[in-house]
Every structure is written in C-alpha cells, then in structure tokens.
Amino acid sequence: MDGTDYDAIVIGAGVIGAATALSLAWRGHRVLGLDRLPAAGYGSTSGSCAIVRPFYSTHEGVAMGWECHFYWDDWAGYLDAPDAGALTRYIACGNTVVRCSKNNYLKHILKIMDEVGCPYEEVPPEALRARLPTVSLDSYMPARRPDDPEFGAPNGEAIPGAVFFPTGGYVTDPQRAARDLQEAAERAGAAFRFNAEVAEILRTDGRCAGVRLADGVTLRAPVVVNVAGPHSHKVNVMAGVEEGMNIKTRALRHEVAHVPAPHGLEQSKGGTHFSDADTATYCRPESGDHILIGSEDPDCDPRDWVDPDDFNRDPTEQSRIQVMRLAQRFPDIGIPARVRTVVDLYDVSDDWLPIYDRSDLPGFYMAVGSSGNQFKTAPLVGEMMAHLIEACESGHDHDAEPVDFHLRHVDRTIGMGFCSRRREINPNSSFSVVG
Ligand SMILES: Cc1cc2nc3c(=O)[nH]c(=O)nc-3n(C[C@H](O)[C@H](O)[C@H](O)COP(=O)(O)OP(=O)(O)OC[C@H]3O[C@@H](n4cnc5c(N)ncnc54)[C@H](O)[C@@H]3O)c2cc1C
C-alpha cells in the first residue's frame, strides 16, 4: 500500500452511495463504502416510493429521467448479477400525469420532451375515464387544508385530460435496490463497513486525506464522497466546505400514505404511476393492490424542516390529508380509520435540483440534494460521479470548465455544470418534489 487504505471512501450506502461505490469499483479503484446504519439502503432510500419518470422541469432532468429507465429495465444486465431472481423488480407501467393550471397544462414540460425526443401520448378526458373508470374530471385547485370550508369542493373547471409517459414505472423494493448495488460493488472488489459513523474528515497538505469514525478508527484515502442523504449538510460542515457552496441542503420531513387502490390503479391490473398537481398528490401501485400516496408540496402545507438526528418518526394528520386530497380525484378510495404511513426525509437543495459536484476541498466530492426525486437516477449518478472524480483527480478544473457526460441509452450529452454547488438558483425548477 502507498500510505492510503483505499483510493476512495464513499460516506453513505443508500441507493446513490452504493451506486457511486459500484461505478468507482468497476473503474478499478479500491473503494470503501461506509454507513452508520446496519445495512445498505436503511436510510431515506428505504422510505422511497422509487418512482421512475422522465418528466422534469429542466432539459437535464428530462434527459436523466429518461436515461435511467433503461438501467432499471435491464437491472440484472446492468449489474451483471449472477442471480437475477434475487434482485428488486422494475414495473415499467408508465406514468399518467394530469394536465392542470398548476403544471401549466404540461406545456413547458412537453416542449422539453419534444426537444429531448422523449416519447409520450396525449390522454384526452374520455380516454382517461376509459382507463380509470372512477376518475373525477373536476378541477379542485388550489389544494387546501381540511379546516378550509372549501376543502374538497370542485372549482367549476374541468381537467383537460392527462399525458402518458411510457418510459417510467417504479422499483418494487428500494432498499433491496441499494443492496443489489452493494453486492455488485463487492463482486467488483469494493468493501463496505456498516455501523460505521464518520465523525471527522481528515486533511493533509490542503486536501482531503480520509475520515475518522466515531469509534476513533482512522481510514485514509485521497478521495472522499459525501452521499449522506439527509445528513449531507452535517457532513459538508464536518468537511468545512459549506462556505464554497452557493446552493445548500437541508432535511425535510415527508409522509407517504398506504391505502387500498382505487379502481384501475391496482398493481394486478397494470395500474400506472399517477401524478396529479391539481390535487397536489401523486401515487403509485403497491403490492396487495394498495397504493402509496405522496404529496406534491402545495403552498398551503407547512414545510417541516428538521434535524435529521432528531425528528418525529410518528405519522401525523398529514398522510390522511394526502389520502383525502387524492380521494377528490378517485372518490372510490377507501380511507381506513388508521392510515398506514411511511415517514422519512428528503435531502432538499435550495432549488430542489441535485448537487453532483466536487467541493472547494480537493479530493472531497458530493452527491447530495436529491430533493425527494433522485432514487431513479442512482445508477446513472454513480457513473456520473465516477466520471467527474476521475476528471478532477487528473487535474481537470471542473469549476472553470464543467465536464460533460454522455447518456448512452438516449444518446445525449449533458453538461454537469447544471448540478454544480456554485450554480445560481435554477428558475426553471418546479421548487417541489417534481424537480
Ligand atoms: C418519502 C420519500 C419518497 C421518495 N420517493 C421517490 C420517488 O418516488 N422517486 C425518486 O426518484 N426518488 C424518491 N425519493 C428520493 C430518493 O429516495 C432519494 O433521493 C434517495 O433514496 C437518496 O439516496 P441517498 O443514497 O442519497 O441517501 P440515503 O438513502 O439517505 O443514504 C444516505 C446514507 O448515509 C448514511 N450516513 C449519513 N451520515 C453518515 C455518517 N456521518 N457516517 C456514515 N454514514 C452516514 C445514512 O445512514 C444513510 O444510509 C423519495 C424519498 C422519500 C424520503
């Protein structure tokens, strides 16, 4: 050994951290993945709805969302997995997205789709009704709280149908996806340590030199990558790199409800992911013909910014409100007396777009600010991070001249400057989980 224990240490073994470790290992680097929890994917990845969709508010977001569909669609092939049956599954059911004034009838997004060449189909109101027999075609905007006397009342307008995106769906077991990536990384020579909390980022001669764990163990590597999810801010503070970031991150608490599916959205009947900005909800089929219902962050809901080491893990009324909002669109949704709920954290950036970048400390990198919408891109982000790290470590000045990355499935090149820590707030963002 040359005085270092590893070529690179990845802090966090969630879906993005495990993917980063895998891509670095595939390129021949000696990699160590670290996580303070007992197994891969036990952090916010485990609470993910794991929806895969190509519609985003930026060109790069659309291109990446479209590209990553092809990774999930050939998951075993991508991982070169010896036992495909043991892996998580991808249900490529597509995405149905309601057109409404809140999303500007999808005009901006469809313009990007056309420019990028991503396929979609119009779904006029009668076709939407044919696919989803109980769907209400009323508009309910703006989203309200239940104590508002107008909660649940249609506003007199109708929704002009939806758009269907065929290159999307969802991953059935997000935690297993992180484990799949970990196992592939181990096959490629990477090592992982669990129950291993990073407490200090080491420096030597003005660059990053490794980490010290909470139990005092020192691990030396010239490259350290912060993929700590909702703890990303804390790890960046530890490294002393926050000042050099124009875009910062913080943890936002979110609830996801789990209820029986309305007619037409059942997994057993090929139900699709359904995004409805008009009621500020999204949902996707889940096993047992249930659905998961998340929120599209309407202005009326308070944002619950938290300390990721000290927040309420118990459900509140929020998940029931999300069910009641989606029940405006699907009046046949049964609302159980106790709504089963997942509580977890988004790692939100100032403009709800991710940061995949170097830092002002040479050798210290970050894949953070996933803002509730980057599960899907994880395998792609792993490759982008490995590409970026190799370029910077070979002396490329990424801040002055951002590196490009080629998306091989959709044959499109994107500039990684769009996910720079130094960017100005991107005004094209939805400033919500839609990204
Ligand atoms: C409720 C919910 C629904 C979502 N739905 C979707 C969706 O439908 N589609 C989509 O694309 N995305 C979705 N997301 C977002 C997606 O799940 C996340 O972007 C993704 O899982 C983040 O992965 P990660 O590896 O960056 O973070 P994490 O999975 O949070 O992993 C970070 C890891 O870092 C570890 N760590 C932190 N600090 C330290 C330390 N000091 N030392 C060692 N280890 C440390 C943690 O233990 C953790 O395991 C959702 C997120 C949530 C919370």
The ligand as an ORCA input file, in Angstrom:
! r2SCAN-3c Opt
* xyz 0 1
  C     -40.762      9.506      1.302
  C     -39.860      9.554      0.106
  C     -40.358      9.261     -1.155
  C     -39.499      9.316     -2.258
  N     -39.971      8.964     -3.482
  C     -39.146      8.982     -4.572
  C     -39.602      8.550     -5.826
  O     -40.744      8.132     -5.985
  N     -38.733      8.582     -6.894
  C     -37.452      9.033     -6.751
  O     -36.718      9.059     -7.752
  N     -36.986      9.443     -5.539
  C     -37.794      9.411     -4.457
  N     -37.336      9.782     -3.227
  C     -35.952     10.267     -3.112
  C     -34.965      9.127     -3.047
  O     -35.454      8.099     -2.245
  C     -33.653      9.665     -2.504
  O     -33.227     10.705     -3.362
  C     -32.580      8.593     -2.477
  O     -33.029      7.424     -1.830
  C     -31.368      9.147     -1.749
  O     -30.389      8.169     -1.710
  P     -29.029      8.503     -0.970
  O     -28.157      7.313     -1.147
  O     -28.514      9.819     -1.416
  O     -29.457      8.760      0.564
  P     -29.841      7.786      1.773
  O     -30.609      6.603      1.338
  O     -30.453      8.643      2.826
  O     -28.446      7.255      2.255
  C     -27.549      8.074      2.983
  C     -26.836      7.177      3.943
  O     -25.803      7.931      4.574
  C     -25.644      7.427      5.872
  N     -24.945      8.424      6.680
  C     -25.361      9.675      6.990
  N     -24.439     10.290      7.739
  C     -23.418      9.416      7.909
  C     -22.189      9.464      8.617
  N     -21.799     10.558      9.309
  N     -21.391      8.369      8.595
  C     -21.755      7.245      7.919
  N     -22.929      7.150      7.247
  C     -23.746      8.228      7.239
  C     -27.065      7.173      6.327
  O     -27.114      6.220      7.369
  C     -27.745      6.683      5.054
  O     -27.860      5.279      4.978
  C     -38.155      9.711     -2.091
  C     -37.660      9.996     -0.811
  C     -38.500      9.894      0.279
  C     -37.933     10.188      1.644
*
